[in-house]
Amino acid sequence: MAGIRKLRLLAFHRQNGKCCYCGFLMWLDSAESFAKQHGITIKQARHFQCTAEHLHARQDGGRDVRENIAAACIRCNQLRHRRQKPMPPEQYQQLVVSRVSKGGWHNVPKLAIC
């Protein structure tokens, strides 16, 4: 079984560096470099750190395997799991995409980092 870091890296590349929920680009190594490259603040860039998202949560029996790990920005990942009852990944993605289309998810212009 591959480690979670390796699975996160594989998912990041499989998804072309984009979050599985919001579709924004993410970073692996440096918020500072990402901010400079995309013309946003470091505080804004921190929202786009790549995390390993368990599609089926560990607490519900989800495992650290390739099929269960997607790459998600830290904001999407945390907000999904902070809900009283986390939505299934597909339903949560629909919610996020809807909010992104209305400009209400990340506090940066989508074109700045897509």
C-alpha positions as a printed NumPy array, in Angstrom:
array([[  0.   ,   0.   ,   0.   ],
       [  1.35 ,   3.426,  -0.95 ],
       [  1.69 ,   6.129,   1.697],
       [ -0.801,   8.973,   1.844],
       [  1.767,  11.488,   0.552],
       [  2.422,   9.4  ,  -2.523],
       [ -1.309,   8.913,  -3.099],
       [ -1.868,  12.681,  -2.794],
       [  0.905,  13.338,  -5.333],
       [ -0.52 ,  10.755,  -7.749],
       [ -4.003,  12.3  ,  -7.449],
       [ -2.568,  15.811,  -7.92 ],
       [ -0.938,  14.797, -11.214],
       [ -3.913,  12.696, -12.343],
       [ -6.123,  15.791, -11.888],
       [ -3.633,  18.144, -13.579],
       [ -3.103,  20.016, -10.314],
       [ -6.779,  20.99 ,  -9.969],
       [ -9.043,  20.483,  -6.965],
       [-11.585,  17.698,  -7.437],
       [-14.331,  19.962,  -6.057],
       [-13.777,  23.58 ,  -7.107],
       [-11.493,  23.036, -10.117],
       [ -8.966,  25.667,  -8.992],
       [ -5.253,  25.028,  -9.33 ],
       [ -3.454,  23.882,  -6.177],
       [  0.113,  23.93 ,  -4.887],
       [  2.254,  21.258,  -3.28 ],
       [  5.37 ,  23.045,  -2.052],
       [  5.144,  26.795,  -1.54 ],
       [  2.27 ,  29.164,  -0.852],
       [  4.648,  32.06 ,  -1.479],
       [  5.625,  30.883,  -4.974],
       [  2.011,  30.085,  -5.833],
       [  0.868,  33.533,  -4.67 ],
       [  3.54 ,  35.285,  -6.708],
       [  2.852,  33.189,  -9.81 ],
       [ -0.899,  33.866,  -9.688],
       [ -0.961,  37.434,  -8.41 ],
       [ -2.739,  36.687,  -5.133],
       [ -1.79 ,  37.178,  -1.488],
       [ -0.056,  34.483,   0.533],
       [ -3.133,  34.34 ,   2.769],
       [ -5.302,  33.615,  -0.29 ],
       [ -2.775,  31.082,  -1.6  ],
       [ -2.95 ,  29.055,   1.608],
       [ -6.508,  28.038,   0.653],
       [ -5.115,  26.215,  -2.388],
       [ -2.734,  23.833,  -0.641],
       [ -3.225,  20.334,  -2.026],
       [ -4.571,  17.762,   0.431],
       [ -5.431,  14.093,   0.146],
       [ -9.224,  13.843,   0.203],
       [-10.675,  10.532,   1.323],
       [-13.744,  10.116,  -0.875],
       [-15.013,   7.539,   1.598],
       [-13.934,   8.948,   4.991],
       [-11.506,   6.982,   7.137],
       [-13.907,   7.22 ,  10.087],
       [-16.456,   5.401,   7.925],
       [-14.028,   2.666,   6.907],
       [-12.372,   4.405,   3.942],
       [ -8.821,   3.291,   3.282],
       [ -5.634,   4.909,   2.041],
       [ -5.822,   3.43 ,  -1.458],
       [ -5.563,   5.071,  -4.878],
       [ -9.261,   4.629,  -5.665],
       [-10.281,   6.403,  -2.445],
       [ -7.903,   9.386,  -2.609],
       [ -8.512,  12.518,  -4.643],
       [ -6.601,  15.797,  -4.536],
       [ -8.594,  18.655,  -3.014],
       [ -7.618,  22.135,  -1.944],
       [ -7.48 ,  22.486,   1.81 ],
       [-10.506,  24.8  ,   1.84 ],
       [-12.795,  22.364,   0.01 ],
       [-11.541,  19.414,   2.043],
       [-11.992,  21.118,   5.407],
       [-15.385,  22.608,   4.607],
       [-16.737,  19.264,   3.418],
       [-15.791,  17.564,   6.657],
       [-16.911,  20.429,   8.921],
       [-20.517,  19.947,   7.889],
       [-22.748,  18.256,  10.494],
       [-23.263,  15.453,   8.019],
       [-20.646,  15.513,   5.246],
       [-22.174,  15.192,   1.784],
       [-21.139,  12.437,  -0.603],
       [-18.309,  13.665,  -2.883],
       [-20.5  ,  14.019,  -5.992],
       [-23.165,  16.041,  -4.174],
       [-20.549,  18.24 ,  -2.479],
       [-18.866,  18.881,  -5.837],
       [-22.196,  20.076,  -7.266],
       [-22.632,  22.465,  -4.331],
       [-19.098,  23.839,  -4.715],
       [-19.365,  24.234,  -8.503],
       [-22.653,  26.083,  -8.052],
       [-21.098,  28.478,  -5.541],
       [-17.971,  28.969,  -7.67 ],
       [-20.141,  29.865, -10.665],
       [-21.761,  32.581,  -8.533],
       [-18.379,  33.878,  -7.337],
       [-19.025,  32.802,  -3.772],
       [-16.488,  30.14 ,  -2.869],
       [-12.894,  31.344,  -3.008],
       [-12.16 ,  35.011,  -2.535],
       [-10.091,  35.257,  -5.738],
       [-11.03 ,  35.576,  -9.398],
       [-11.111,  32.096, -10.939],
       [ -9.243,  33.28 , -14.021],
       [ -6.338,  34.318, -11.815],
       [ -5.427,  30.73 , -11.033],
       [ -7.048,  28.367, -13.524]])
